[in-house]
Amino acid sequence: MRRRMTITIGTAALALAMAAPAAAAPGWTALTPPTAEPAPTRQADAERNDAGRNGFGGHGFGRATLTGFASLPALTFVPGSEPSGAQLGTAPVNGVTPPFTGQPVQGFSGIVRRSGGTFDVLSDNGYGSQSNSADFLLRVHRIKPDFRRGAVKVLGGFDLSDPDGHVTWPLTRADRKLTGADFDVESIVRTSDGTYWIGDEFGPFLLHFSRSGTLLEAPVPLPGVKAPENPSLDGEQPNLGRSKGFEGMARSVDGRTLYPLLEGTVTGDAPGTLRMNEFSLRGKAYTGKTWTYRLESPDNAIGDMIAVDRSRFLVIERDNLQGDQARVKRIYLVDTRYADLRKTLVADLLDLADPRRLGGFGETFRFPFQTIEDVVILDDRTLGVLDDNNFPFSSGRAPGKPDDNEFITVRLSRPLLSDLRARR
């Protein structure tokens, strides 16, 4: 179906922000607060609880609206790149036959906002598992969406590598370029010095890279947690599911702290609970402070996370379904200041108003992808959201056809009242 591609991205106005009350009905269980902020007053508690209907999965925001749509075709490859997909076999997948002549520009699992309407996006570990992704080069792509034309332009990017030998276990390639068999990279933030911290799921590890993708120091493990792919197991029993490490990670608005969030439940924790940890960038170490995010169902997963202010975050939660079967593709606002926290629904990505029919699917727009792993704050009422298309396997938009990488903008029904630093 031909899609009409236009956009109107609203900019936050102080008058709107001052007119709307804060909505941050809780959605976390905080074991230790991340800052020394005073506890909310009873009046503030009452206002927030009323805004969020004081319930698990409360609805503090109204229906969100699609304001922009752009897409990058699934069959987009890095110019002049190496072949890939040799371990996928030769049977067609969603009408596409591997192996491929180049490296696909796919699997966006993290996003960083830059200047001039450009973004850095992180490709994940490759073709879905450690065993079939040895020829998939881990890479950060620079993209620029053009919502007027409905297209996403790839401006360039860089591969991730470890030329200085900070990884002490064997890597896939002699040239020490990193592949999807080495790490499963799923989350990314950019710090004030221009370097990148990336969250991995195999360790899980935190990885620190230069502006050009060179690993700067040894991978930082999460104390007490190991996935089955962790190279230091040595017969030890893993306590985290396969590829269930740092799916989401936020940087604090002051730039001093990282908040990586696991995708899976650690053995011994309550089913459907996920640990969020605090990591000091100054000390290059975990502080010991942790929180618990509660999924609406143990079968769900998180997709991404970003800071709104000192204590609030946006988190994507999703089921593992796609297309017409998809039921949960949501963005929640969560708050770390409360002892017994609940979530505020900010946007239901399966029920977006589309009065201008920007997406080409009528006046209701659905973002029905299996994995939705990117959220970025564009202004105080507008979010950018991207899918991870799991090329060539996911087909949530059209059965039998590999999903494109779609970039949508969503206007919320009310302001987030976000910190100005969260929008940079």
C-alpha positions in Angstrom: 0.0 0.0 0.0 1.4 3.4 -0.9 2.0 5.5 2.1 1.7 9.3 2.4 4.8 10.5 4.2 4.6 13.9 6.0 5.3 15.1 9.5 4.6 17.9 11.9 6.8 17.7 14.9 5.7 20.0 17.6 8.1 21.8 19.8 7.6 22.0 23.5 6.2 25.3 24.8 6.8 26.5 28.3 3.1 27.5 28.6 2.1 23.9 27.9 4.6 22.5 30.2 3.5 24.8 33.0 -0.2 24.2 32.4 -0.1 20.4 32.7 0.5 18.7 36.0 3.3 16.2 36.3 2.3 12.6 35.6 4.7 10.0 37.1 2.6 7.3 38.6 5.2 4.8 39.8 6.2 1.6 38.1 9.4 0.5 39.9 10.3 -1.0 43.2 13.3 1.0 44.4 15.6 -0.8 46.6 17.9 2.2 47.0 17.3 5.7 45.7 19.7 7.0 43.0 19.9 10.5 44.3 19.5 12.4 47.5 16.3 14.1 46.3 13.7 14.6 49.0 10.8 12.1 49.1 7.6 13.4 47.5 5.0 15.1 49.7 1.7 13.5 50.4 0.0 16.0 48.1 2.5 15.2 45.3 1.9 11.5 45.9 -1.9 12.0 45.6 -1.6 14.0 42.4 0.7 11.4 40.8 -1.5 8.5 41.9 -4.6 10.3 40.5 -2.8 11.0 37.2 -1.8 7.4 36.9 -5.1 5.9 38.2 -3.0 4.5 41.0 -2.7 1.1 39.3 -0.2 -1.3 37.8 0.0 -0.1 34.2 -2.0 3.0 35.0 -3.1 5.4 32.3 -1.8 8.8 33.2 -1.6 10.0 29.6 -4.3 9.9 26.9 -4.0 8.5 23.4 -0.8 9.5 21.6 -0.7 10.7 18.0 1.5 9.7 15.0 3.2 12.8 13.7 5.9 11.4 11.4 6.7 8.3 9.4 9.9 7.3 7.6 11.4 4.0 6.7 14.6 2.4 5.5 14.2 -0.6 3.2 15.1 -4.0 4.7 17.4 -4.7 1.8 19.8 -1.9 2.6 23.5 -2.8 2.9 26.7 -0.9 3.9 28.4 0.2 0.6 31.5 -1.9 -0.2 31.1 -4.1 2.9 31.9 -7.8 3.4 29.5 -10.6 2.6 27.4 -11.9 5.6 24.8 -14.4 6.5 26.8 -17.5 5.5 25.7 -19.4 8.5 22.0 -18.9 7.8 21.9 -21.6 5.1 20.5 -21.0 1.6 16.8 -21.4 2.1 14.7 -18.2 1.5 13.6 -16.4 4.6 10.6 -14.1 4.1 11.4 -14.1 0.4 15.1 -13.2 0.9 17.8 -15.7 0.2 21.0 -15.7 2.2 23.9 -15.4 2.2 24.1 -11.7 1.4 26.6 -9.7 -0.6 27.1 -7.1 2.1 26.5 -6.1 5.7 22.8 -5.2 6.2 22.0 -1.9 7.8 19.5 -3.4 10.2 18.5 -4.4 13.7 18.5 -1.0 15.3 18.7 -1.7 19.0 19.8 1.6 20.4 19.7 5.3 19.5 21.7 8.5 20.3 20.5 11.9 19.3 23.0 14.1 17.5 22.8 17.6 15.9 21.2 18.6 12.6 18.5 16.0 12.8 20.9 13.1 12.7 21.1 10.1 15.0 23.5 7.3 15.8 21.8 3.9 15.8 23.3 0.6 17.0 22.9 -2.6 15.1 22.5 -5.6 17.4 24.4 -8.8 17.4 23.5 -9.8 13.9 21.3 -12.7 12.9 19.7 -13.6 16.2 22.2 -15.8 17.9 25.9 -16.2 18.7 26.1 -19.3 16.5 25.0 -17.7 13.2 26.5 -14.2 13.5 30.3 -14.6 13.2 30.3 -12.8 9.8 28.1 -9.9 11.0 30.3 -6.9 11.9 29.0 -4.8 14.9 28.5 -1.3 13.8 27.1 2.1 14.7 25.3 3.8 11.8 24.7 7.5 11.3 21.2 8.2 9.9 19.0 11.1 9.1 15.2 10.7 8.7 13.4 12.8 6.1 9.8 12.8 7.2 8.7 14.9 4.4 9.7 12.2 1.9 9.2 9.3 4.3 12.7 8.0 3.9 15.7 7.4 6.1 19.1 8.3 4.7 22.2 6.4 5.9 25.1 9.0 6.2 27.8 6.6 7.2 29.0 4.9 10.4 31.8 2.9 12.0 32.6 -0.7 12.9 33.4 -1.7 16.5 36.8 -3.1 17.2 39.4 -4.0 19.8 42.8 -3.4 18.3 44.5 -2.8 21.6 43.5 -6.2 23.1 41.3 -5.2 25.9 39.2 -8.3 25.4 41.3 -11.1 27.0 39.4 -14.1 25.6 39.6 -15.2 21.9 37.7 -13.1 19.4 36.2 -14.4 16.1 38.5 -12.4 13.8 42.3 -12.0 13.7 41.9 -8.3 12.9 39.9 -7.9 16.1 36.9 -6.4 14.5 34.0 -7.3 16.7 31.2 -9.5 15.4 27.9 -10.8 16.6 29.6 -14.0 17.8 31.7 -11.9 20.2 29.1 -9.6 21.8 25.3 -9.0 21.6 25.2 -5.2 21.7 21.8 -3.8 22.5 22.0 -0.4 24.2 24.0 2.7 23.6 24.6 6.1 25.2 27.0 8.9 24.3 28.9 10.8 27.0 30.0 14.4 27.2 33.5 13.5 25.9 32.0 12.1 22.7 32.8 8.4 23.6 30.1 5.7 23.7 29.1 3.2 26.4 27.3 0.2 25.0 25.4 -2.5 26.8 26.0 -6.2 25.9 23.8 -9.2 26.6 26.3 -12.0 26.4 28.2 -11.1 29.6 26.4 -9.0 30.4 29.1 -6.4 30.0 29.5 -2.6 29.7 31.7 -1.7 26.7 33.4 1.7 26.4 34.3 2.8 22.8 36.0 5.8 21.3 34.2 8.2 18.9 35.4 6.0 16.1 34.4 2.6 17.6 37.7 1.5 19.2 37.3 -0.3 22.6 39.0 1.8 25.2 39.1 -0.5 28.2 38.3 -4.0 29.3 34.7 -5.1 29.3 33.0 -4.4 32.7 31.1 -7.4 34.0 28.0 -7.1 36.2 28.9 -8.5 39.6 27.0 -11.7 40.5 25.3 -12.1 37.1 26.4 -14.3 34.2 24.6 -15.3 31.0 25.2 -18.7 29.3 27.5 -16.9 26.7 29.7 -15.4 29.4 33.3 -16.4 28.6 34.3 -16.7 32.2 31.8 -19.3 33.3 34.4 -22.1 33.6 31.7 -24.6 34.5 29.8 -22.2 36.7 26.0 -22.3 36.3 24.7 -19.1 34.6 21.9 -17.2 36.4 20.6 -15.2 33.5 18.9 -16.4 30.3 20.6 -16.5 27.0 21.0 -13.0 25.5 19.1 -11.5 28.3 21.6 -8.9 29.4 21.6 -5.1 29.0 18.8 -4.5 26.5 18.2 -1.0 27.8 20.5 1.6 29.2 20.0 5.3 30.1 22.5 8.0 30.9 21.6 10.4 33.8 20.8 13.9 32.7 23.9 15.2 34.5 26.0 12.8 32.6 27.6 11.2 35.6 25.8 7.9 35.8 24.6 5.0 33.7 21.5 2.9 34.4 21.7 -0.4 32.5 18.5 -2.5 32.7 18.5 -6.3 32.2 16.1 -7.9 29.7 15.8 -11.1 31.7 15.1 -12.1 35.3 18.0 -13.2 37.4 17.7 -16.7 38.9 16.0 -16.4 42.3 14.3 -13.1 41.6 10.5 -13.0 41.3 9.3 -14.0 37.8 8.8 -11.0 35.5 11.2 -8.7 37.5 14.2 -7.1 36.0 17.2 -5.5 37.7 18.3 -2.0 37.0 21.8 -1.1 38.3 23.6 2.2 38.8 27.1 2.6 37.3 29.4 5.6 38.1 31.2 7.0 35.1 33.7 8.8 37.3 34.5 5.7 39.3 34.1 3.3 36.4 32.3 0.9 38.8 28.8 -0.2 39.9 27.7 1.7 43.0 25.7 -1.2 44.4 22.4 0.7 44.0 19.7 -1.4 42.3 16.0 -1.2 41.4 13.4 -3.6 40.1 11.3 -3.2 37.1 8.2 -5.3 37.0 6.9 -6.6 33.6 3.2 -6.8 33.1 3.8 -10.5 32.1 6.8 -12.7 32.6 6.6 -13.4 28.9 7.2 -9.7 28.0 10.6 -8.0 27.6 11.9 -4.5 27.6 13.2 -2.8 24.5 14.9 0.5 25.5 15.3 3.1 28.2 16.0 6.8 28.4 16.2 9.4 31.2 13.5 12.1 31.4 15.0 13.9 34.4 16.9 13.0 37.6 14.5 10.3 38.7 12.2 9.5 35.8 12.8 7.2 32.8 10.9 6.1 29.7 10.9 2.3 29.2 9.7 0.3 26.2 7.9 -2.9 27.1 6.8 -5.4 24.5 5.5 -8.9 24.0 7.3 -11.3 21.7 4.5 -11.3 19.0 4.2 -9.4 15.8 1.6 -8.3 13.2 -2.0 -8.9 14.1 -1.0 -11.1 17.0 0.9 -8.3 18.8 -0.8 -7.2 22.0 1.8 -5.2 24.1 4.0 -2.6 22.5 4.1 0.2 25.1 6.1 3.1 26.4 6.0 3.6 30.2 7.1 6.5 32.4 8.8 5.2 35.6 10.1 6.9 38.7 13.0 5.8 41.0 12.0 7.9 44.0 9.3 5.7 45.4 9.7 2.6 47.6 6.8 0.8 45.9 6.6 1.9 42.4 4.1 1.5 39.6 4.1 2.5 35.9 2.4 5.2 33.9 1.4 4.4 30.4 2.7 7.1 28.1 2.0 5.7 24.6 0.4 2.5 23.3 2.2 1.9 20.1 -0.6 -0.4 18.8 -3.2 2.4 19.2 -1.8 5.6 17.8 -4.2 8.2 16.5 -3.3 9.0 12.8 -5.9 11.6 11.7 -3.7 12.6 8.8 -3.1 9.0 7.8 0.6 9.6 7.7 1.3 5.9 8.1 -1.0 4.9 5.2 -3.1 2.5 7.3 -6.2 4.5 8.2 -6.8 6.7 11.2 -5.3 4.2 13.7 -1.7 3.4 13.3 -0.1 0.2 14.8 3.6 -0.3 15.3 3.3 -4.1 15.4 6.9 -5.3 15.3 8.2 -8.2 17.4 11.1 -6.1 18.7 10.9 -2.3 19.3 14.1 -1.2 20.8 14.7 2.5 20.3 13.1 5.6 22.0 14.5 9.1 21.9 13.0 12.4 23.3 12.7 15.0 20.6 10.9 17.6 22.6 8.8 17.6 25.7 5.8 16.0 24.0 7.4 14.2 21.0 9.2 10.9 21.0 11.1 9.2 18.2 10.6 5.4 18.1 12.3 2.8 15.9 12.0 -0.9 15.4 14.6 -3.6 15.4 13.7 -5.5 12.2 15.7 -8.7 13.0 16.6 -8.9 9.3 15.6 -11.1 7.6 13.4 -12.9 10.1 10.7 -10.4 11.4 7.6 -9.8 9.2 5.3 -7.8 11.5 4.3 -5.3 8.9 3.5 -7.6 6.0 3.6 -11.5 6.4 6.2 -13.1 4.2 8.2 -9.9 3.7 11.1 -8.8 5.8 10.4 -5.7 7.9 11.9 -2.4 7.1 13.5 -0.2 9.7 10.8 2.3 10.5 11.3 5.6 12.3 8.2 7.2 13.7 7.5 10.3 15.7 4.8 10.3 18.4 3.2 13.3 20.0 2.1 12.6 23.6 -1.2 13.9 25.0 0.6 15.9 27.6 4.1 17.2 28.3 6.6 15.0 30.1 8.0 18.0 32.0 11.4 16.7 31.2 14.8 18.1 32.1 16.1 20.2 29.2 19.3 18.1 29.3 17.2 15.0 28.3 16.3 16.6 25.0 19.9 17.2 23.8 
